[in-house]
Amino acid sequence: MIIAETERLLIRNWRDEDRDLAFEINSDERVMEFFPFRRNRAEADAFLERVRSMIAETGLGFYALEDKATGAAIGFCGLARTDHLEPFVKKGTVEIGWRLSARFWGKGFASESARALLVHGFETLGLDEIVSFAVHNNIRSTAVMERIGMQRVDGGDFNHPGVPDSHPHLQRHVLYRLAATEWRSARTV
Ligand SMILES: CC(C)(COP(=O)(O)OP(=O)(O)OC[C@H]1O[C@@H](n2cnc3c(N)ncnc32)[C@H](O)[C@@H]1OP(=O)(O)O)[C@@H](O)C(=O)NCCC(=O)NCCS
């Protein structure tokens, strides 16, 4: 299942041959710096299966990014409904999120895929808004949010309820948002 195509990437559902990459991006210390968990091989395989089924069943989820030049997966970028962040994010709001192998940082792949997914979300799915959130000092991630035109929500910072007290430095999150109306008017400028 192909969701979108960009100049350099295919945004598609996962395949069995993506398992090594899924393990890499769920276990690498650099990639997982802002997450309170790491996944072992079995857990990463289960993650891939979970996400693959969600995409097949709902059309939403963290899609695999394939580098068209090599045919290999390099990470994910996706759209997913948040259902666990009330009252900070209304249940059902769609978030955009990303995680790339560190081997592919600094090449513009995250922003390229995210821009295509904004088109998919606003034009194909007809969403009214898309949000994104990150640990407050995850500057690489908030830079992607800003590059694709999202704006930080004033007063929107929150302590993520899913981050355990054992990791207090990962609790404070910033919230970004983009409304379909703002996205459309920025596109026509
Ligand atoms: C967050 C993350 C996806 C950002 O990746 P990234 O590669 O920095 O982001 P982009 O794809 O937007 O790339 C931008 C960089 O590529 C550079 N670049 C190089 N070639 C480029 C090209 N052809 N087009 C655009 N940018 C290019 C840009 O100059 C920019 O460099 P800079 O960071 O030195 O300013 C990545 O750091 C990651 O996976 N982090 C770990 C997981 C994570 O924390 N996820 C977010 C949780 S909320």
The ligand as a Gaussian input file, in Angstrom:
#p B3LYP/6-31G(d) Opt

LIG

0 1
 C       13.516000      14.348000      14.257000
 C       14.215000      13.807000      13.026000
 C       13.251000      12.967000      12.178000
 C       14.713000      15.013000      12.207000
 O       15.516000      14.567000      11.128000
 P       16.363000      15.646000      10.266000
 O       17.109000      14.885000       9.256000
 O       17.105000      16.543000      11.186000
 O       15.224000      16.549000       9.604000
 P       14.998000      17.004000       8.104000
 O       14.606000      15.884000       7.258000
 O       14.057000      18.149000       8.158000
 O       16.429000      17.462000       7.623000
 C       16.848000      18.784000       7.839000
 C       18.356000      18.876000       7.717000
 O       18.782000      18.300000       6.482000
 C       19.587000      19.273000       5.751000
 N       19.497000      18.924000       4.318000
 C       20.515000      18.337000       3.607000
 N       20.097000      18.076000       2.356000
 C       18.827000      18.538000       2.241000
 C       17.888000      18.538000       1.185000
 N       18.178000      18.015000      -0.019000
 N       16.669000      19.081000       1.420000
 C       16.355000      19.601000       2.620000
 N       17.217000      19.601000       3.693000
 C       18.447000      19.062000       3.484000
 C       19.019000      20.573000       6.203000
 O       19.917000      21.640000       5.960000
 C       18.838000      20.312000       7.707000
 O       20.105000      20.334000       8.317000
 P       20.339000      20.943000       9.805000
 O       19.657000      19.986000      10.750000
 O       21.820000      20.939000       9.931000
 O       19.697000      22.297000       9.818000
 C       15.430000      12.909000      13.425000
 O       16.345000      13.679000      14.150000
 C       15.026000      11.706000      14.276000
 O       14.619000      10.680000      13.751000
 N       15.168000      11.844000      15.628000
 C       14.923000      10.745000      16.538000
 C       13.471000      10.387000      16.702000
 C       12.672000      11.540000      17.289000
 O       13.097000      12.183000      18.231000
 N       11.494000      11.737000      16.698000
 C       10.591000      12.798000      17.100000
 C        9.838000      12.464000      18.307000
 S        8.714000      13.784000      18.711000

